[in-house]
Amino acid sequence: MYIFGWVSMWKPIELFLYDRWPLNRKLKSYDKMIITPIQILPS
């Protein structure tokens, strides 16, 4: 029973610990895009 419980919890723990790192990188790049000044010049 202990082994079954450990195996069933592996995927949620993996998602929590490892799969959100790329998401954090994306969010940081989006934050940089929001802060970047933008100018619209008439053509």
N, CA, C and O atoms as a GROMACS GRO file, in nm:
protein
  172
    1MET      N    1   0.081  -0.119   0.000
    1MET     CA    2   0.000   0.000   0.000
    1MET      C    3   0.086   0.126   0.000
    1MET      O    4   0.053   0.224  -0.067
    2TYR      N    5   0.194   0.124   0.074
    2TYR     CA    6   0.282   0.241   0.077
    2TYR      C    7   0.342   0.269  -0.060
    2TYR      O    8   0.352   0.384  -0.102
    3ILE      N    9   0.382   0.162  -0.129
    3ILE     CA   10   0.442   0.179  -0.262
    3ILE      C   11   0.337   0.236  -0.358
    3ILE      O   12   0.369   0.324  -0.438
    4PHE      N   13   0.215   0.187  -0.352
    4PHE     CA   14   0.109   0.238  -0.439
    4PHE      C   15   0.083   0.387  -0.412
    4PHE      O   16   0.066   0.465  -0.506
    5GLY      N   17   0.081   0.425  -0.287
    5GLY     CA   18   0.061   0.566  -0.253
    5GLY      C   19   0.174   0.654  -0.302
    5GLY      O   20   0.151   0.764  -0.351
    6TRP      N   21   0.296   0.605  -0.289
    6TRP     CA   22   0.412   0.682  -0.335
    6TRP      C   23   0.410   0.699  -0.486
    6TRP      O   24   0.437   0.807  -0.537
    7VAL      N   25   0.377   0.590  -0.556
    7VAL     CA   26   0.372   0.596  -0.702
    7VAL      C   27   0.259   0.688  -0.748
    7VAL      O   28   0.276   0.762  -0.845
    8SER      N   29   0.146   0.686  -0.680
    8SER     CA   30   0.034   0.772  -0.722
    8SER      C   31   0.062   0.919  -0.694
    8SER      O   32   0.005   1.005  -0.761
    9MET      N   33   0.147   0.950  -0.599
    9MET     CA   34   0.180   1.090  -0.568
    9MET      C   35   0.297   1.142  -0.651
    9MET      O   36   0.325   1.262  -0.646
   10TRP      N   37   0.365   1.058  -0.726
   10TRP     CA   38   0.485   1.100  -0.797
   10TRP      C   39   0.455   1.208  -0.900
   10TRP      O   40   0.524   1.310  -0.904
   11LYS      N   41   0.354   1.189  -0.983
   11LYS     CA   42   0.324   1.285  -1.089
   11LYS      C   43   0.285   1.422  -1.035
   11LYS      O   44   0.336   1.522  -1.085
   12PRO      N   45   0.196   1.434  -0.935
   12PRO     CA   46   0.166   1.567  -0.881
   12PRO      C   47   0.289   1.636  -0.822
   12PRO      O   48   0.306   1.758  -0.836
   13ILE      N   49   0.374   1.559  -0.756
   13ILE     CA   50   0.496   1.619  -0.699
   13ILE      C   51   0.589   1.664  -0.810
   13ILE      O   52   0.650   1.771  -0.802
   14GLU      N   53   0.601   1.582  -0.916
   14GLU     CA   54   0.685   1.619  -1.029
   14GLU      C   55   0.632   1.747  -1.096
   14GLU      O   56   0.711   1.834  -1.132
   15LEU      N   57   0.503   1.757  -1.113
   15LEU     CA   58   0.444   1.878  -1.172
   15LEU      C   59   0.472   2.000  -1.086
   15LEU      O   60   0.504   2.107  -1.138
   16PHE      N   61   0.459   1.984  -0.957
   16PHE     CA   62   0.478   2.097  -0.866
   16PHE      C   63   0.624   2.143  -0.863
   16PHE      O   64   0.651   2.263  -0.862
   17LEU      N   65   0.718   2.049  -0.862
   17LEU     CA   66   0.858   2.084  -0.844
   17LEU      C   67   0.931   2.119  -0.973
   17LEU      O   68   1.014   2.210  -0.975
   18TYR      N   69   0.901   2.048  -1.081
   18TYR     CA   70   0.985   2.061  -1.201
   18TYR      C   71   0.916   2.126  -1.320
   18TYR      O   72   0.980   2.200  -1.394
   19ASP      N   73   0.788   2.100  -1.340
   19ASP     CA   74   0.722   2.148  -1.462
   19ASP      C   75   0.685   2.295  -1.457
   19ASP      O   76   0.645   2.350  -1.559
   20ARG      N   77   0.698   2.359  -1.342
   20ARG     CA   78   0.665   2.502  -1.340
   20ARG      C   79   0.786   2.590  -1.363
   20ARG      O   80   0.770   2.711  -1.376
   21TRP      N   81   0.907   2.534  -1.368
   21TRP     CA   82   1.026   2.616  -1.396
   21TRP      C   83   1.018   2.682  -1.533
   21TRP      O   84   1.045   2.802  -1.543
   22PRO      N   85   0.983   2.609  -1.640
   22PRO     CA   86   0.969   2.679  -1.770
   22PRO      C   87   0.861   2.786  -1.766
   22PRO      O   88   0.875   2.891  -1.830
   23LEU      N   89   0.755   2.762  -1.691
   23LEU     CA   90   0.649   2.862  -1.679
   23LEU      C   91   0.701   2.987  -1.610
   23LEU      O   92   0.666   3.098  -1.650
   24ASN      N   93   0.783   2.972  -1.509
   24ASN     CA   94   0.841   3.088  -1.442
   24ASN      C   95   0.929   3.168  -1.536
   24ASN      O   96   0.929   3.290  -1.533
   25ARG      N   97   1.006   3.098  -1.621
   25ARG     CA   98   1.089   3.169  -1.719
   25ARG      C   99   1.004   3.249  -1.816
   25ARG      O  100   1.038   3.362  -1.850
   26LYS      N  101   0.893   3.190  -1.861
   26LYS     CA  102   0.803   3.262  -1.952
   26LYS      C  103   0.743   3.384  -1.885
   26LYS      O  104   0.735   3.491  -1.945
   27LEU      N  105   0.701   3.368  -1.761
   27LEU     CA  106   0.641   3.481  -1.690
   27LEU      C  107   0.741   3.594  -1.670
   27LEU      O  108   0.705   3.711  -1.680
   28LYS      N  109   0.867   3.561  -1.643
   28LYS     CA  110   0.969   3.665  -1.628
   28LYS      C  111   0.992   3.737  -1.760
   28LYS      O  112   1.010   3.859  -1.760
   29SER      N  113   0.991   3.665  -1.871
   29SER     CA  114   1.009   3.732  -2.000
   29SER      C  115   0.889   3.820  -2.033
   29SER      O  116   0.905   3.926  -2.092
   30TYR      N  117   0.769   3.777  -1.995
   30TYR     CA  118   0.651   3.861  -2.016
   30TYR      C  119   0.658   3.987  -1.931
   30TYR      O  120   0.618   4.095  -1.975
   31ASP      N  121   0.708   3.974  -1.809
   31ASP     CA  122   0.725   4.092  -1.724
   31ASP      C  123   0.821   4.192  -1.788
   31ASP      O  124   0.798   4.312  -1.782
   32LYS      N  125   0.928   4.143  -1.849
   32LYS     CA  126   1.023   4.232  -1.917
   32LYS      C  127   0.957   4.301  -2.036
   32LYS      O  128   0.984   4.418  -2.062
   33MET      N  129   0.872   4.228  -2.109
   33MET     CA  130   0.804   4.288  -2.223
   33MET      C  131   0.709   4.399  -2.179
   33MET      O  132   0.697   4.501  -2.247
   34ILE      N  133   0.643   4.380  -2.066
   34ILE     CA  134   0.548   4.480  -2.017
   34ILE      C  135   0.621   4.609  -1.978
   34ILE      O  136   0.570   4.719  -2.000
   35ILE      N  137   0.741   4.596  -1.921
   35ILE     CA  138   0.816   4.712  -1.874
   35ILE      C  139   0.884   4.788  -1.989
   35ILE      O  140   0.910   4.908  -1.977
   36THR      N  141   0.911   4.720  -2.100
   36THR     CA  142   0.982   4.781  -2.212
   36THR      C  143   0.902   4.899  -2.268
   36THR      O  144   0.784   4.884  -2.300
   37PRO      N  145   0.965   5.016  -2.279
   37PRO     CA  146   0.893   5.132  -2.334
   37PRO      C  147   0.867   5.114  -2.486
   37PRO      O  148   0.951   5.062  -2.560
   38ILE      N  149   0.751   5.156  -2.528
   38ILE     CA  150   0.712   5.144  -2.669
   38ILE      C  151   0.674   5.282  -2.721
   38ILE      O  152   0.601   5.357  -2.656
   39GLN      N  153   0.726   5.314  -2.839
   39GLN     CA  154   0.690   5.442  -2.903
   39GLN      C  155   0.625   5.412  -3.037
   39GLN      O  156   0.671   5.326  -3.112
   40ILE      N  157   0.519   5.485  -3.067
   40ILE     CA  158   0.454   5.473  -3.196
   40ILE      C  159   0.481   5.600  -3.272
   40ILE      O  160   0.442   5.709  -3.231
   41LEU      N  161   0.550   5.584  -3.385
   41LEU     CA  162   0.589   5.699  -3.467
   41LEU      C  163   0.499   5.705  -3.589
   41LEU      O  164   0.469   5.603  -3.651
   42PRO      N  165   0.455   5.826  -3.624
   42PRO     CA  166   0.374   5.837  -3.746
   42PRO      C  167   0.459   5.813  -3.870
   42PRO      O  168   0.575   5.853  -3.875
   43SER      N  169   0.400   5.750  -3.966
   43SER     CA  170   0.476   5.724  -4.091
   43SER      C  171   0.436   5.815  -4.203
   43SER      O  172   0.490   5.805  -4.313
   0.00000   0.00000   0.00000
